[in-house]
Amino acid sequence: MIRNAKPEDAGSIQRIYSHYVENTTISFEYDAPSALEIERRISQYQKNYPYLVLEENGRILGYAYGSRYRERRAYDFTAEVSVYIDKDELGKGYGKRLALELIEQLRKQEIYTVIAILTSGNERSLGMFLSLGFKL
C-alpha cells in the first residue's frame, strides 16, 4: 500500500536512507540524518509536496517525495523527485510504483515538470526513470 508518510515512519525511513548515505554515492549527504531530522523533513516537505511510503505487512519498504527544484518563481511548476527502496527489496518494482504515484500526485498539484538528479553508478535508478519517460 502506498500512503502519505507519517511522523512515526521516520525511523524506518532513516534506516532505509542511512544505507545509501553510508555505503553509496547515491545521496549527496555525507552523514546520515537522525530519525528526528527525517521527521522534520517529512513535515517540511509535506507542506508543498507529496511524501509517500510503500508499506506491506506493517513494514516500510521504500519512500518517495517531491521537493522544490529551484527557488526562482518560474520553477513553481517544477519539482525534484527522490525515491529510495530498502536495500533488501530492490528489483521488485517498488521504486517504479512509488515514482508513478508520486508523479500522479504532483500532476494533481499542477506540477508538470519533474526532475530526478542521479549520480554516476546509479544504473538501477537511471533505468527506472528512463522507463518512465524521463530524458537525460
N, C-alpha and C positions, 0 to 999 in steps of 0.2 A: 504494500500500500504506500502510495506517495501522499504526503501530507505536509502542512506547514510545520516548520521547526518550532519547538517549544523550549523555554529556558532549561528544562530538565534534560534535554537532548545534548546539552553542551559537553558533558563528559564523554559520551560516545563519539561525538564529532571531534573532540580534542584527541581521542585515541586514534581515530582514522587519520586525521590530519598530521599528527605527530610523526607517524611513519614516513610521510612524504617529506616533511621538513628535515628530519634527522637522517634519512637514508637515500634521498634522491636530490636532483637539481630541479625537480618539477615546481616546487614552491619557491618563491623569491624571498622567503624568510630564512634567517639563519638559526633562530631559536624558536622552538615550538611554543605557541601561546598556551597559557593555562586554561582550564575549563572556565574559570571566571571571565577571562578575556574573551573566550568564544561566546559565552552567554551575552556579553556586552555587544559583540559584533552582530549576533543574531538580532538583538533588539534594534541596533542602529540600522542595519541593512533593511530590516522589515518595515521601516518607516516609509520606504520608497520602492522596494523591490521584493520579489518572492525569495524566500529562503526555505528550501524544501528538504525533507529527509525521505529516504526509502526505508520502510520498516517491514520486517517479516518476522512473525512469531515473537514480537516484542523486542527485536534486535535491530538496531540501526545498521544498515548495510552500506549506506552511502548518503551523500548530501550534495546539493547544488544550490547556487544562489546567484542573483544578479547584483551588480553594483554599478555605481556611476563610472562611466568611462573617462570623461574629462570634465573639467569644471566649467568651461565656456558654455553659455546658454544654447548655442547651436547644437550641442550634444545632448540636449534634454531628451531626445527620442532615440538615444543610443545607450546600450548597456553592455558591460563586460559580463561574461558568464564564466562560472567556475564549477567544476564537477569533480568530486572526489569519491572513490569507492574503497571500501575496506580491502586491504591488500590480499586477503584470503578469499575474496569474492569477485576478483577480476575475471573478465571473459565470459560473463553470464548475461550480458546485455543490460545490466543495471544502469550503467552510465548513460547509455542511449535513452533508456526510459526516463531517467531524471532530466536529461537535456531536453527531450521533446516536451515534457510537461513544463519545464521552466520557460522554454521559448513560447509555448502557448500562453502561459500566464503573462509573459511580457507583452505579447501581441495584444492581449486584452487591455493592457495599460497603454496601448498605442505606442509601444516601443518596437520599431520595425527593423532596426539595425542592431545586431548583436555581434560582439567581438569576443573571441577566445584568444588569449595570449599564451602561447606554448613555448617551452624551451626545447632546444635540440635534444634528441634522445627520448622524447616522449611520443614514440610512434603509435602507441595504442590510442592516445587521445587524438593525435593527428588523424588517424584513420577514422575514428568515430565522428569527429567534426566534419571531415570531408564527406563522409557518408550522409551527413545531414544537410549537405549543400553549401557548407562554408567554403570560401575560397582563400587561397594563400595570399 
